[in-house]
Amino acid sequence: QVQLVESGGGLVQAGGSLRLSCAPSRNIFSIVLMGWYRQAPGKQRELVATITSGGTTNYADSMKGRFTISRDNAKNTVYLQMNSLKPEDTAVYYCYARVQIYGYWGQGTQVTVSS
C-alpha cells in the first residue's frame, strides 16, 4: 500500500499563485508516473497534469501556460506550481502515483481562489 502526502493548498486571491507538493510516506521504487487531478463541487474529477519518471509531461488544455508540473525523482516528490489562479480553479486537488501497474491517490488538498 502506498500513501501519498499532499501539502500546499489554501486560500488565494485571483491572480495569485500556489505550489502543491506530494510525496509517498515511504520510499517507493518503480513510480512510473505521478500527477495531479482536481474535483470541483458537483463536477467529475479531471486531469490537471502528469509527469513520467523520464520527465514527459501532459497537461489539460485549460492549465497549459499557467500550471507547471515538476518532479524530483530522488525524493519521489511531485510539485504543481499554479500561477494566475482563477476562481474556477477552486477544487480539491488530488495527487496520483502509478507504481508498476497500480494507481494510488492522495487524500486531496483544498485550493480556494477568491475573486
Secondary structure, 3 states (H helix, E strand, C coil): CCCEEEECCEEEECCCCEEEEEEECCCCCCEEEEEEEEECCCCCCEEEEEEECCCCEEECHHHCCCEEEEEECCCCEEEEEECCCCHHHCEEEEEEEEECCEEEECCCEEEEEEC
